[in-house]
Amino acid sequence: MTSFFPQGSLRRKLLIRVLCKLIGPKETLPIQRTVQKTLAAPCEVIDPYAQRVEHFLTVSRYAGFPLAPGARILDYGCGTGALVHFLVERGYDAVGYDIRDYRDEKSYALDGRCTFFDQEARQEGYSIDWNKFFLPYPDNSFDAIFSHQVLEHVMGDGHEHIFQEFARVMKPGAASINLFPPRNVFLEPHILVPLGHRIHSKSYYYFMTKLGFRKHREGFNDRATVEKNYRYVRDCLNYLPNKSLVDIAHRYFHYARIDQGALF
């Protein structure tokens, strides 16, 4: 069983490098693979989640883990379930999991394909009791696990529990692709403040807001934006150093690699 962990980037004007991990569980031999930095031309699709599906599948193919239709795929951190919808549309047996239910009346109807750790939780913040966390699937269930901008939101010691569960539910030969911003990113992609995840200060956020670095929110003035950014960084972001991620992964996987480059 091997896992491929690339980090992704936000589109638009953000310049975010890509963090990649290739992980194989301890019971298998190391597998050396070269990940090509230049991907095939993206499909001409309109919906960003359809583009994301194409990107995941392309990265998996170039990493040496092509996924044929019918493959069993878990979207970890599925949110509203849009990625699951487009995977199913492409012929994959996809399901989603998240710590809480983010769906609304505009979300796709997925006939029970999405499962949530806490169905009722709606508060801001991603802290949960990780001692109660588990993926509700049998061992060796999935050919691939995908996640998009999830691992930077894992609070506390959650990475330990998540990697342990990933290793348990992945089939031998499975791949896991996880896209997330690097810790050394200049423009924090969630609040759109330079170094906003490294300089946790209301006065700094206010200064940056006055310079025009802010994520537009309807009905939020400058001070309200500062307060929201401050709480969001405190309660929702946890950028671990690369070495820490690899050290945790090595407890459950045989081989871990970090590779940074532009995939878009």
Steps between C-alpha positions, in 0.01 A plus 500: 500500500643837407370850544575804292464827690533808280424842627292725282470867426218746478434635156452868410795722594632288786844351454498196722744220458399138504590265781512136399530192709546145386423266786504123518394306810753326718407150395603563138837566342596856405390599153703771331303705250569820313214747491500704184447871555333567167148365476283439201291792380189534720163410364282788390244483775308778668432378851811534723425168670496324165840658433616382841398142420701516178798633691485227765475228235785651298730524801417143596576379147835682483590369844458147367157425644247524215141467621257329268126569518346288772786562743389558858599856604459686831483881493623588850369843597222479244325823603183532293575180308568666164818302433318176580228598254743552212696186581180297487412676176835381361417141592685465831357342815557809714394586854575798722583559865528821702503599866171688456221541246552802277225420252210731428202517266733573206717192556488196276274212601739213565272227637685449827849501350627757754557420869579748777672475837252742656180543300374788714817708551479839328736715708815652354820313575632153427593367843347164585568224750752304294483209744149437364600542137491212256412451135178293488627259234646150518872432465636496142200685357641758258708514185564871562445775757477862386493817706512863393611772746428284803827415674577864585172506695575194715530627856682356801645153447249418229759423231608200704148359508425581136815333363434197716148469362614563142745210528228275639232560235729507194531187289844360414620709206271793583590866453416805707523849349469796734518857373575774753701824521856487634592648836736745330236644269519881486133588445288290735235367260205485738506853640707655217740673739879482442652272765161505673555150640842591643426846645194450720430859600185710476699820446689333215176375342350847529804657333486245218125558459563873454752410229230301322600148608169350603253237397180673399208407724159652448405724791843492671679828566875517561486429874254214459729351234796526737309322777388223265852452362645488850253232615539305177879477529474409869225238465531369145862501380787274600789503253746234613865513388585254224723296730220461755261371234756250374584382852133434573452326166798273566321353799240348268660492156827358380611781270429872505617762255439872478527660161420863423421636157225658291235261375269764353 
